[in-house]
Amino acid sequence: MKKILVVLGGGRTRGNTKQLVDSFMQGARDAGHDIQLISLNKMEAKGCMGM
C-alpha cells in the first residue's frame, strides 16, 4: 500500500479535472492505496510579502 496525495487545482468544483481526479482516486483505492485529496479551491493563497 502506498500513500498518495492528490492536489486538485481545477477551477470548477464539478468540472472535468474533478471527474478525472475522482476516477484516479477510485482506481487507486481499489488497488489498496491510501488517498488524501487537497482542493486548492478551498484554500486562500496570498503572494509573497517580501519581508
mmCIF file of the N, C-alpha and C atoms, coordinates in Angstrom:
data_MODEL
# 
_entry.id   MODEL 
# 
loop_
_atom_site.group_PDB 
_atom_site.id 
_atom_site.type_symbol 
_atom_site.label_atom_id 
_atom_site.label_alt_id 
_atom_site.label_comp_id 
_atom_site.label_asym_id 
_atom_site.label_entity_id 
_atom_site.label_seq_id 
_atom_site.pdbx_PDB_ins_code 
_atom_site.Cartn_x 
_atom_site.Cartn_y 
_atom_site.Cartn_z 
_atom_site.occupancy 
_atom_site.B_iso_or_equiv 
_atom_site.pdbx_formal_charge 
_atom_site.auth_seq_id 
_atom_site.auth_comp_id 
_atom_site.auth_asym_id 
_atom_site.auth_atom_id 
_atom_site.pdbx_PDB_model_num 
ATOM 1   N N  . MET A 1 1  ? 0.844   -1.182 0.000   1.00 0.00 ? 1  MET A N  1 
ATOM 2   C CA . MET A 1 1  ? 0.000   0.000  0.000   1.00 0.00 ? 1  MET A CA 1 
ATOM 3   C C  . MET A 1 1  ? 0.885   1.239  0.000   1.00 0.00 ? 1  MET A C  1 
ATOM 4   N N  . LYS A 1 2  ? 0.519   2.205  -0.818  1.00 0.00 ? 2  LYS A N  1 
ATOM 5   C CA . LYS A 1 2  ? 1.224   3.476  -0.865  1.00 0.00 ? 2  LYS A CA 1 
ATOM 6   C C  . LYS A 1 2  ? 0.281   4.584  -0.426  1.00 0.00 ? 2  LYS A C  1 
ATOM 7   N N  . LYS A 1 3  ? 0.870   5.652  0.086   1.00 0.00 ? 3  LYS A N  1 
ATOM 8   C CA . LYS A 1 3  ? 0.103   6.842  0.422   1.00 0.00 ? 3  LYS A CA 1 
ATOM 9   C C  . LYS A 1 3  ? 0.225   7.811  -0.748  1.00 0.00 ? 3  LYS A C  1 
ATOM 10  N N  . ILE A 1 4  ? -0.914  8.274  -1.256  1.00 0.00 ? 4  ILE A N  1 
ATOM 11  C CA . ILE A 1 4  ? -0.926  9.153  -2.417  1.00 0.00 ? 4  ILE A CA 1 
ATOM 12  C C  . ILE A 1 4  ? -1.630  10.454 -2.034  1.00 0.00 ? 4  ILE A C  1 
ATOM 13  N N  . LEU A 1 5  ? -0.974  11.562 -2.305  1.00 0.00 ? 5  LEU A N  1 
ATOM 14  C CA . LEU A 1 5  ? -1.550  12.886 -2.085  1.00 0.00 ? 5  LEU A CA 1 
ATOM 15  C C  . LEU A 1 5  ? -1.959  13.444 -3.441  1.00 0.00 ? 5  LEU A C  1 
ATOM 16  N N  . VAL A 1 6  ? -3.240  13.779 -3.574  1.00 0.00 ? 6  VAL A N  1 
ATOM 17  C CA . VAL A 1 6  ? -3.769  14.339 -4.813  1.00 0.00 ? 6  VAL A CA 1 
ATOM 18  C C  . VAL A 1 6  ? -4.055  15.816 -4.560  1.00 0.00 ? 6  VAL A C  1 
ATOM 19  N N  . VAL A 1 7  ? -3.472  16.689 -5.385  1.00 0.00 ? 7  VAL A N  1 
ATOM 20  C CA . VAL A 1 7  ? -3.690  18.127 -5.268  1.00 0.00 ? 7  VAL A CA 1 
ATOM 21  C C  . VAL A 1 7  ? -4.556  18.541 -6.449  1.00 0.00 ? 7  VAL A C  1 
ATOM 22  N N  . LEU A 1 8  ? -5.764  18.991 -6.152  1.00 0.00 ? 8  LEU A N  1 
ATOM 23  C CA . LEU A 1 8  ? -6.722  19.395 -7.181  1.00 0.00 ? 8  LEU A CA 1 
ATOM 24  C C  . LEU A 1 8  ? -6.669  20.900 -7.343  1.00 0.00 ? 8  LEU A C  1 
ATOM 25  N N  . GLY A 1 9  ? -6.309  21.354 -8.539  1.00 0.00 ? 9  GLY A N  1 
ATOM 26  C CA . GLY A 1 9  ? -6.192  22.787 -8.782  1.00 0.00 ? 9  GLY A CA 1 
ATOM 27  C C  . GLY A 1 9  ? -7.168  23.299 -9.816  1.00 0.00 ? 9  GLY A C  1 
ATOM 28  N N  . GLY A 1 10 ? -8.093  22.454 -10.279 1.00 0.00 ? 10 GLY A N  1 
ATOM 29  C CA . GLY A 1 10 ? -9.079  22.879 -11.279 1.00 0.00 ? 10 GLY A CA 1 
ATOM 30  C C  . GLY A 1 10 ? -9.990  23.952 -10.712 1.00 0.00 ? 10 GLY A C  1 
ATOM 31  N N  . GLY A 1 11 ? -10.420 24.860 -11.560 1.00 0.00 ? 11 GLY A N  1 
ATOM 32  C CA . GLY A 1 11 ? -11.215 26.000 -11.115 1.00 0.00 ? 11 GLY A CA 1 
ATOM 33  C C  . GLY A 1 11 ? -12.664 25.685 -10.780 1.00 0.00 ? 11 GLY A C  1 
ATOM 34  N N  . ARG A 1 12 ? -13.231 24.654 -11.399 1.00 0.00 ? 12 ARG A N  1 
ATOM 35  C CA . ARG A 1 12 ? -14.642 24.326 -11.154 1.00 0.00 ? 12 ARG A CA 1 
ATOM 36  C C  . ARG A 1 12 ? -14.740 23.098 -10.258 1.00 0.00 ? 12 ARG A C  1 
ATOM 37  N N  . THR A 1 13 ? -15.596 23.180 -9.246  1.00 0.00 ? 13 THR A N  1 
ATOM 38  C CA . THR A 1 13 ? -15.685 22.094 -8.267  1.00 0.00 ? 13 THR A CA 1 
ATOM 39  C C  . THR A 1 13 ? -16.267 20.814 -8.849  1.00 0.00 ? 13 THR A C  1 
ATOM 40  N N  . ARG A 1 14 ? -17.017 20.892 -9.952  1.00 0.00 ? 14 ARG A N  1 
ATOM 41  C CA . ARG A 1 14 ? -17.570 19.693 -10.594 1.00 0.00 ? 14 ARG A CA 1 
ATOM 42  C C  . ARG A 1 14 ? -17.120 19.578 -12.048 1.00 0.00 ? 14 ARG A C  1 
ATOM 43  N N  . GLY A 1 15 ? -15.998 20.171 -12.374 1.00 0.00 ? 15 GLY A N  1 
ATOM 44  C CA . GLY A 1 15 ? -15.508 20.209 -13.746 1.00 0.00 ? 15 GLY A CA 1 
ATOM 45  C C  . GLY A 1 15 ? -14.816 18.930 -14.173 1.00 0.00 ? 15 GLY A C  1 
ATOM 46  N N  . ASN A 1 16 ? -14.230 18.982 -15.362 1.00 0.00 ? 16 ASN A N  1 
ATOM 47  C CA . ASN A 1 16 ? -13.554 17.816 -15.945 1.00 0.00 ? 16 ASN A CA 1 
ATOM 48  C C  . ASN A 1 16 ? -12.373 17.350 -15.102 1.00 0.00 ? 16 ASN A C  1 
ATOM 49  N N  . THR A 1 17 ? -11.622 18.291 -14.552 1.00 0.00 ? 17 THR A N  1 
ATOM 50  C CA . THR A 1 17 ? -10.466 17.920 -13.733 1.00 0.00 ? 17 THR A CA 1 
ATOM 51  C C  . THR A 1 17 ? -10.917 17.139 -12.506 1.00 0.00 ? 17 THR A C  1 
ATOM 52  N N  . LYS A 1 18 ? -11.997 17.567 -11.864 1.00 0.00 ? 18 LYS A N  1 
ATOM 53  C CA . LYS A 1 18 ? -12.518 16.867 -10.681 1.00 0.00 ? 18 LYS A CA 1 
ATOM 54  C C  . LYS A 1 18 ? -12.975 15.466 -11.049 1.00 0.00 ? 18 LYS A C  1 
ATOM 55  N N  . GLN A 1 19 ? -13.631 15.312 -12.198 1.00 0.00 ? 19 GLN A N  1 
ATOM 56  C CA . GLN A 1 19 ? -14.072 13.984 -12.634 1.00 0.00 ? 19 GLN A CA 1 
ATOM 57  C C  . GLN A 1 19 ? -12.880 13.066 -12.882 1.00 0.00 ? 19 GLN A C  1 
ATOM 58  N N  . LEU A 1 20 ? -11.836 13.594 -13.486 1.00 0.00 ? 20 LEU A N  1 
ATOM 59  C CA . LEU A 1 20 ? -10.623 12.812 -13.726 1.00 0.00 ? 20 LEU A CA 1 
ATOM 60  C C  . LEU A 1 20 ? -9.969  12.396 -12.412 1.00 0.00 ? 20 LEU A C  1 
ATOM 61  N N  . VAL A 1 21 ? -9.885  13.337 -11.473 1.00 0.00 ? 21 VAL A N  1 
ATOM 62  C CA . VAL A 1 21 ? -9.294  13.052 -10.162 1.00 0.00 ? 21 VAL A CA 1 
ATOM 63  C C  . VAL A 1 21 ? -10.108 11.996 -9.423  1.00 0.00 ? 21 VAL A C  1 
ATOM 64  N N  . ASP A 1 22 ? -11.444 12.104 -9.484  1.00 0.00 ? 22 ASP A N  1 
ATOM 65  C CA . ASP A 1 22 ? -12.301 11.118 -8.818  1.00 0.00 ? 22 ASP A CA 1 
ATOM 66  C C  . ASP A 1 22 ? -12.066 9.716  -9.368  1.00 0.00 ? 22 ASP A C  1 
ATOM 67  N N  . SER A 1 23 ? -11.944 9.606  -10.689 1.00 0.00 ? 23 SER A N  1 
ATOM 68  C CA . SER A 1 23 ? -11.693 8.298  -11.306 1.00 0.00 ? 23 SER A CA 1 
ATOM 69  C C  . SER A 1 23 ? -10.332 7.746  -10.897 1.00 0.00 ? 23 SER A C  1 
ATOM 70  N N  . PHE A 1 24 ? -9.322  8.603  -10.898 1.00 0.00 ? 24 PHE A N  1 
ATOM 71  C CA . PHE A 1 24 ? -7.984  8.184  -10.480 1.00 0.00 ? 24 PHE A CA 1 
ATOM 72  C C  . PHE A 1 24 ? -7.994  7.701  -9.032  1.00 0.00 ? 24 PHE A C  1 
ATOM 73  N N  . MET A 1 25 ? -8.644  8.484  -8.147  1.00 0.00 ? 25 MET A N  1 
ATOM 74  C CA . MET A 1 25 ? -8.669  8.127  -6.724  1.00 0.00 ? 25 MET A CA 1 
ATOM 75  C C  . MET A 1 25 ? -9.410  6.813  -6.499  1.00 0.00 ? 25 MET A C  1 
ATOM 76  N N  . GLN A 1 26 ? -10.499 6.581  -7.225  1.00 0.00 ? 26 GLN A N  1 
ATOM 77  C CA . GLN A 1 26 ? -11.240 5.327  -7.069  1.00 0.00 ? 26 GLN A CA 1 
ATOM 78  C C  . GLN A 1 26 ? -10.391 4.143  -7.498  1.00 0.00 ? 26 GLN A C  1 
ATOM 79  N N  . GLY A 1 27 ? -9.683  4.284  -8.609  1.00 0.00 ? 27 GLY A N  1 
ATOM 80  C CA . GLY A 1 27 ? -8.797  3.214  -9.060  1.00 0.00 ? 27 GLY A CA 1 
ATOM 81  C C  . GLY A 1 27 ? -7.683  2.936  -8.072  1.00 0.00 ? 27 GLY A C  1 
ATOM 82  N N  . ALA A 1 28 ? -7.127  3.993  -7.496  1.00 0.00 ? 28 ALA A N  1 
ATOM 83  C CA . ALA A 1 28 ? -6.056  3.823  -6.511  1.00 0.00 ? 28 ALA A CA 1 
ATOM 84  C C  . ALA A 1 28 ? -6.584  3.166  -5.236  1.00 0.00 ? 28 ALA A C  1 
ATOM 85  N N  . ARG A 1 29 ? -7.778  3.563  -4.821  1.00 0.00 ? 29 ARG A N  1 
ATOM 86  C CA . ARG A 1 29 ? -8.379  2.925  -3.631  1.00 0.00 ? 29 ARG A CA 1 
ATOM 87  C C  . ARG A 1 29 ? -8.640  1.444  -3.895  1.00 0.00 ? 29 ARG A C  1 
ATOM 88  N N  . ASP A 1 30 ? -9.178  1.153  -5.083  1.00 0.00 ? 30 ASP A N  1 
ATOM 89  C CA . ASP A 1 30 ? -9.452  -0.244 -5.439  1.00 0.00 ? 30 ASP A CA 1 
ATOM 90  C C  . ASP A 1 30 ? -8.174  -1.075 -5.447  1.00 0.00 ? 30 ASP A C  1 
ATOM 91  N N  . ALA A 1 31 ? -7.045  -0.435 -5.740  1.00 0.00 ? 31 ALA A N  1 
ATOM 92  C CA . ALA A 1 31 ? -5.750  -1.129 -5.740  1.00 0.00 ? 31 ALA A CA 1 
ATOM 93  C C  . ALA A 1 31 ? -5.156  -1.223 -4.338  1.00 0.00 ? 31 ALA A C  1 
ATOM 94  N N  . GLY A 1 32 ? -5.851  -0.648 -3.332  1.00 0.00 ? 32 GLY A N  1 
ATOM 95  C CA . GLY A 1 32 ? -5.408  -0.779 -1.951  1.00 0.00 ? 32 GLY A CA 1 
ATOM 96  C C  . GLY A 1 32 ? -4.555  0.358  -1.428  1.00 0.00 ? 32 GLY A C  1 
ATOM 97  N N  . HIS A 1 33 ? -4.519  1.472  -2.122  1.00 0.00 ? 33 HIS A N  1 
ATOM 98  C CA . HIS A 1 33 ? -3.700  2.598  -1.686  1.00 0.00 ? 33 HIS A CA 1 
ATOM 99  C C  . HIS A 1 33 ? -4.494  3.563  -0.803  1.00 0.00 ? 33 HIS A C  1 
ATOM 100 N N  . ASP A 1 34 ? -3.769  4.307  0.013   1.00 0.00 ? 34 ASP A N  1 
ATOM 101 C CA . ASP A 1 34 ? -4.350  5.312  0.900   1.00 0.00 ? 34 ASP A CA 1 
ATOM 102 C C  . ASP A 1 34 ? -4.277  6.663  0.188   1.00 0.00 ? 34 ASP A C  1 
ATOM 103 N N  . ILE A 1 35 ? -5.429  7.321  0.006   1.00 0.00 ? 35 ILE A N  1 
ATOM 104 C CA . ILE A 1 35 ? -5.515  8.547  -0.783  1.00 0.00 ? 35 ILE A CA 1 
ATOM 105 C C  . ILE A 1 35 ? -5.920  9.712  0.106   1.00 0.00 ? 35 ILE A C  1 
ATOM 106 N N  . GLN A 1 36 ? -5.272  10.868 -0.116  1.00 0.00 ? 36 GLN A N  1 
ATOM 107 C CA . GLN A 1 36 ? -5.674  12.116 0.533   1.00 0.00 ? 36 GLN A CA 1 
ATOM 108 C C  . GLN A 1 36 ? -5.813  13.171 -0.550  1.00 0.00 ? 36 GLN A C  1 
ATOM 109 N N  . LEU A 1 37 ? -6.924  13.908 -0.540  1.00 0.00 ? 37 LEU A N  1 
ATOM 110 C CA . LEU A 1 37 ? -7.196  14.936 -1.535  1.00 0.00 ? 37 LEU A CA 1 
ATOM 111 C C  . LEU A 1 37 ? -7.104  16.316 -0.897  1.00 0.00 ? 37 LEU A C  1 
ATOM 112 N N  . ILE A 1 38 ? -6.384  17.205 -1.562  1.00 0.00 ? 38 ILE A N  1 
ATOM 113 C CA . ILE A 1 38 ? -6.341  18.611 -1.164  1.00 0.00 ? 38 ILE A CA 1 
ATOM 114 C C  . ILE A 1 38 ? -6.863  19.416 -2.343  1.00 0.00 ? 38 ILE A C  1 
ATOM 115 N N  . SER A 1 39 ? -7.928  20.186 -2.112  1.00 0.00 ? 39 SER A N  1 
ATOM 116 C CA . SER A 1 39 ? -8.506  21.017 -3.152  1.00 0.00 ? 39 SER A CA 1 
ATOM 117 C C  . SER A 1 39 ? -8.059  22.457 -2.937  1.00 0.00 ? 39 SER A C  1 
ATOM 118 N N  . LEU A 1 40 ? -7.411  23.026 -3.934  1.00 0.00 ? 40 LEU A N  1 
ATOM 119 C CA . LEU A 1 40 ? -6.920  24.393 -3.812  1.00 0.00 ? 40 LEU A CA 1 
ATOM 120 C C  . LEU A 1 40 ? -8.049  25.416 -3.882  1.00 0.00 ? 40 LEU A C  1 
ATOM 121 N N  . ASN A 1 41 ? -9.225  25.004 -4.365  1.00 0.00 ? 41 ASN A N  1 
ATOM 122 C CA . ASN A 1 41 ? -10.380 25.902 -4.396  1.00 0.00 ? 41 ASN A CA 1 
ATOM 123 C C  . ASN A 1 41 ? -10.800 26.322 -2.994  1.00 0.00 ? 41 ASN A C  1 
ATOM 124 N N  . LYS A 1 42 ? -10.535 25.479 -2.018  1.00 0.00 ? 42 LYS A N  1 
ATOM 125 C CA . LYS A 1 42 ? -10.976 25.738 -0.654  1.00 0.00 ? 42 LYS A CA 1 
ATOM 126 C C  . LYS A 1 42 ? -9.911  26.443 0.181   1.00 0.00 ? 42 LYS A C  1 
ATOM 127 N N  . MET A 1 43 ? -8.800  26.822 -0.436  1.00 0.00 ? 43 MET A N  1 
ATOM 128 C CA . MET A 1 43 ? -7.708  27.463 0.288   1.00 0.00 ? 43 MET A CA 1 
ATOM 129 C C  . MET A 1 43 ? -7.514  28.889 -0.212  1.00 0.00 ? 43 MET A C  1 
ATOM 130 N N  . GLU A 1 44 ? -7.044  29.721 0.663   1.00 0.00 ? 44 GLU A N  1 
ATOM 131 C CA . GLU A 1 44 ? -6.721  31.089 0.288   1.00 0.00 ? 44 GLU A CA 1 
ATOM 132 C C  . GLU A 1 44 ? -5.203  31.215 0.179   1.00 0.00 ? 44 GLU A C  1 
ATOM 133 N N  . ALA A 1 45 ? -4.750  31.603 -0.996  1.00 0.00 ? 45 ALA A N  1 
ATOM 134 C CA . ALA A 1 45 ? -3.306  31.747 -1.216  1.00 0.00 ? 45 ALA A CA 1 
ATOM 135 C C  . ALA A 1 45 ? -2.992  33.221 -1.464  1.00 0.00 ? 45 ALA A C  1 
ATOM 136 N N  . LYS A 1 46 ? -1.949  33.688 -0.825  1.00 0.00 ? 46 LYS A N  1 
ATOM 137 C CA . LYS A 1 46 ? -1.523  35.071 -0.994  1.00 0.00 ? 46 LYS A CA 1 
ATOM 138 C C  . LYS A 1 46 ? -0.095  35.089 -1.523  1.00 0.00 ? 46 LYS A C  1 
ATOM 139 N N  . GLY A 1 47 ? 0.244   36.119 -2.244  1.00 0.00 ? 47 GLY A N  1 
ATOM 140 C CA . GLY A 1 47 ? 1.577   36.252 -2.794  1.00 0.00 ? 47 GLY A CA 1 
ATOM 141 C C  . GLY A 1 47 ? 2.614   36.550 -1.732  1.00 0.00 ? 47 GLY A C  1 
ATOM 142 N N  . CYS A 1 48 ? 3.867   36.497 -2.103  1.00 0.00 ? 48 CYS A N  1 
ATOM 143 C CA . CYS A 1 48 ? 4.977   36.758 -1.198  1.00 0.00 ? 48 CYS A CA 1 
ATOM 144 C C  . CYS A 1 48 ? 4.940   38.213 -0.744  1.00 0.00 ? 48 CYS A C  1 
ATOM 145 N N  . MET A 1 49 ? 5.159   38.436 0.532   1.00 0.00 ? 49 MET A N  1 
ATOM 146 C CA . MET A 1 49 ? 5.167   39.790 1.090   1.00 0.00 ? 49 MET A CA 1 
ATOM 147 C C  . MET A 1 49 ? 6.559   40.398 1.014   1.00 0.00 ? 49 MET A C  1 
ATOM 148 N N  . GLY A 1 50 ? 7.590   39.609 0.743   1.00 0.00 ? 50 GLY A N  1 
ATOM 149 C CA . GLY A 1 50 ? 8.955   40.075 0.544   1.00 0.00 ? 50 GLY A CA 1 
ATOM 150 C C  . GLY A 1 50 ? 9.581   40.779 1.747   1.00 0.00 ? 50 GLY A C  1 
ATOM 151 N N  . MET A 1 51 ? 9.339   40.271 2.912   1.00 0.00 ? 51 MET A N  1 
ATOM 152 C CA . MET A 1 51 ? 9.884   40.924 4.111   1.00 0.00 ? 51 MET A CA 1 
ATOM 153 C C  . MET A 1 51 ? 11.237  40.421 4.359   1.00 0.00 ? 51 MET A C  1 
# 
